[in-house]
Amino acid sequence: MIKKCLKFLSLTFLAFLLFWWLVLSPVSFPNDKYFRTIISPDHKWKLVIVPVSLTTPLSFIQALQNKSYIVLFDEFDNYVGQSTPFCLMPIDDFNVLFPSKYYKDVGIQPEDCDYEIPTDDKKWWSEIIGFLHY
């Protein structure tokens, strides 16, 4: 019985580790050398545009295409969340919609992907990455 339980736990851990490596690792390790920062006009939010990390074969292709993801911090440099790891795009010319009293999320225009970052309810990937790295 204990052997089966231990086997189940180790297989679950390995499945989570494989999922994290394939899906979340390219957006889990921000490289401080290559990012761009945008501060909101009211200085309450900091948006960091980070290129994909080279951790998987797919992320190597994404890096060749200059794909990036976005990380949001509040005015005290606390991690708020980040864009989806499932759709990355090159960010060359864009407009940022920072949170305000009328719009409570961060949005990026034009949006080829879901680059909206909620400020009050973190997405599951932001919970995992925030727990592991910030």
C-alpha positions as CSV (number, residue, x, y, z in Angstrom):
1,M,0.0,0.0,0.0
2,I,2.8,2.4,0.9
3,K,4.7,1.5,-2.2
4,K,1.7,2.3,-4.4
5,C,1.2,5.6,-2.6
6,L,4.8,6.5,-3.0
7,K,4.8,5.5,-6.7
8,F,1.6,7.7,-7.3
9,L,3.2,10.7,-5.5
10,S,6.4,10.4,-7.5
11,L,4.6,10.0,-10.8
12,T,2.4,13.1,-9.9
13,F,5.5,15.1,-9.0
14,L,7.3,14.0,-12.3
15,A,4.2,15.0,-14.3
16,F,4.0,18.4,-12.7
17,L,7.8,18.9,-13.3
18,L,7.4,17.9,-16.9
19,F,4.5,20.2,-17.4
20,W,6.3,23.1,-15.7
21,W,9.4,22.5,-17.9
22,L,7.5,22.3,-21.1
23,V,5.0,25.1,-20.5
24,L,6.1,27.4,-17.7
25,S,9.9,27.4,-17.8
26,P,10.2,29.7,-20.8
27,V,8.4,32.4,-18.9
28,S,9.7,31.6,-15.4
29,F,13.2,33.0,-15.5
30,P,13.3,36.7,-16.4
31,N,16.7,37.8,-17.7
32,D,17.4,41.2,-16.2
33,K,19.9,42.0,-19.0
34,Y,17.3,42.0,-21.8
35,F,14.1,43.4,-20.5
36,R,12.3,46.7,-21.0
37,T,10.4,48.5,-18.3
38,I,7.4,50.9,-18.6
39,I,6.1,52.8,-15.6
40,S,2.5,53.9,-15.4
41,P,1.8,57.7,-15.5
42,D,0.7,57.6,-11.9
43,H,3.8,55.5,-10.9
44,K,1.6,52.8,-9.3
45,W,2.4,50.1,-11.8
46,K,5.6,48.8,-13.5
47,L,5.3,46.7,-16.6
48,V,8.3,44.6,-17.6
49,I,8.6,43.2,-21.1
50,V,10.9,40.1,-21.0
51,P,12.0,37.9,-23.9
52,V,11.4,34.2,-23.6
53,S,14.1,32.1,-21.8
54,L,15.8,29.4,-23.8
55,T,14.8,26.4,-21.7
56,T,12.9,24.1,-24.3
57,P,13.2,23.5,-28.0
58,L,9.9,25.4,-28.5
59,S,11.2,28.4,-26.6
60,F,14.3,28.5,-28.8
61,I,12.0,28.9,-31.8
62,Q,10.0,31.6,-29.9
63,A,13.2,33.4,-29.0
64,L,14.3,33.5,-32.7
65,Q,10.9,35.1,-33.5
66,N,11.6,37.8,-30.8
67,K,8.6,36.7,-28.7
68,S,8.1,38.2,-25.2
69,Y,5.9,38.0,-22.2
70,I,4.9,40.7,-19.7
71,V,5.3,40.8,-16.0
72,L,3.4,43.3,-13.8
73,F,4.6,44.8,-10.5
74,D,2.9,47.2,-8.2
75,E,4.5,50.5,-6.9
76,F,6.3,48.5,-4.1
77,D,7.8,46.1,-6.6
78,N,5.5,43.3,-5.5
79,Y,4.7,40.7,-8.2
80,V,1.1,41.1,-9.4
81,G,1.0,38.6,-12.3
82,Q,2.0,38.1,-15.9
83,S,0.7,37.4,-19.3
84,T,-0.3,33.9,-20.5
85,P,2.4,31.4,-21.2
86,F,0.4,29.9,-24.0
87,C,0.4,32.7,-26.5
88,L,3.5,34.9,-26.8
89,M,4.0,37.6,-29.4
90,P,6.8,40.0,-30.5
91,I,6.1,43.3,-28.8
92,D,7.4,46.1,-31.1
93,D,4.8,48.8,-31.3
94,F,2.0,48.7,-28.8
95,N,-0.1,50.7,-26.3
96,V,-0.5,49.8,-22.7
97,L,-3.7,50.2,-20.8
98,F,-2.8,50.5,-17.1
99,P,-5.3,49.9,-14.3
100,S,-7.4,52.9,-13.4
101,K,-10.7,53.6,-11.6
102,Y,-12.5,52.6,-14.9
103,Y,-10.4,49.6,-16.0
104,K,-8.9,47.4,-13.3
105,D,-6.7,45.1,-15.4
106,V,-3.6,45.8,-17.5
107,G,-4.1,45.4,-21.3
108,I,-1.9,45.6,-24.4
109,Q,-3.1,46.9,-27.7
110,P,-2.9,45.6,-30.4
111,E,-3.5,42.2,-28.9
112,D,-2.7,39.1,-30.9
113,C,-2.8,37.2,-27.6
114,D,-4.5,37.4,-24.2
115,Y,-2.0,39.9,-22.7
116,E,-4.5,41.1,-20.1
117,I,-3.2,40.8,-16.5
118,P,-5.8,40.9,-13.7
119,T,-4.7,43.0,-10.7
120,D,-7.1,41.6,-8.2
121,D,-7.4,37.9,-9.1
122,K,-4.2,36.1,-10.3
123,K,-4.4,33.5,-13.1
124,W,-3.2,30.0,-12.2
125,W,0.1,30.4,-14.0
126,S,0.8,33.7,-12.1
127,E,0.1,31.9,-8.8
128,I,2.6,29.1,-9.6
129,I,5.3,31.3,-11.0
130,G,4.9,33.9,-8.2
131,F,5.1,31.1,-5.6
132,L,8.3,29.6,-7.2
133,H,10.2,32.8,-8.1
134,Y,8.9,36.0,-6.6
